[in-house]
């Protein structure tokens, strides 16, 4: 189990190092160089590639090299592509008034590769982890996401400040290349259950929802939890700006500092899911997230002392990570081994879409009712999602299975 978690931690961390740099570090660098907020907003749109990855997930489930390992053969190409794409950033150091077109194109290529790599890693995780290991495995996954964000959005930003663009990019590439060592050493079990053609592979996009309770989980529980938590988090950045925080201070605290407790929370919640069950961890995480959202009320009312605000934001992200561990674990319960990449990507993409929608809902509602009212409404929506989640698990929780690769138990219920 420890070896499997080490593999997942390495792959998820190195995947998100570049993502953290593009979404946090590069934004800070460009803003410091005078890039307008409108341009930065347009740059963030390349993140839309992530929810769209479901469109090509069936290709990864259908095609792969039996000799090199089905998903491993994809990772050999994709992980190498991540490194090469980062190195391609070297000639395009941002400059005041310079053309950002080439830089944005390379970043878009990186995001495309990282999203595709995520499909393959998720599929490996589904097939690698036994039912009893999924909680800790998904805790490791989310810890890797947070760690990659810290390294790419924090450490590389510090290196840029001290040593310049070339030093930062070389560090990004070197850290990402460590994942190649993991891929080369990984030996994937032979696969005999892939779809016979693209038609069946693409039909898995919708057939995943035919499993008992899957629609209720995805479109009720996950939707409510993500809208409730996402609407509240969307208020944070504008509230910090209104409170007089600088862009760099906001970036460091919201993108780097709060990731540290999120890493710890992911690992703790992952281990707890295996021992206490999904429903209990969802209740605990949901309750803590509601309390943490209430803890943001001073900030949302215009009072943002550094220490108190940082503690509140850290508590929110830690609780949110704990809830996410449960969501990812149940998504994995519904992911069938023969279409693992497609199923997990489809279920996760619904959550990603809800995250985008929730930000719009939260900010629009805040314009009408104010920050505190939206936060309180978010707590109600979150609570309803957790309640439905507990009821779902009471009816559709998977039976204990010792094997790492087997169909979703709920599918035969």
Buried (B, 14 or more C-beta within 10 A) or exposed (E): EEEBBEBBBBBBBBBBBBBBBBBBBBBBBBBBEEBEEEEBEEBEEBBEBBBEBBEBBBBBBBBBEEEBBBBBBBBBBBBBBBBBBBBBBEEBBBEEEEEBEEBBEBBBBBBBBBBBBBBBBBBBBBBBBBBBBBBBBBBBBBBBBBBBBBBBBBBBBBBBEEEEBEEBBBBBBEBBBBBBEBBEEBEBEEBEBBBEEEEBBBBBBEBBBEBBBBEBBBEBBBBBBBBBBBBBBBBBBBBBEBBEBEBEEBBBBBBBBBBBBBBBBBBBBBBBBBEBBBBBBBBBBBBBBBEBBBBBBBBBBEEBEEEEBBBBBBBBBBBBBBBBBBBBBBBBBBBBBBBBBBBBBBBBBBBBBBBBBBBEBBBEBBEEEEBBEBBBBBBEBBBBBBBBBBBBBEEBBBEEBEEBBEBBBBBEE
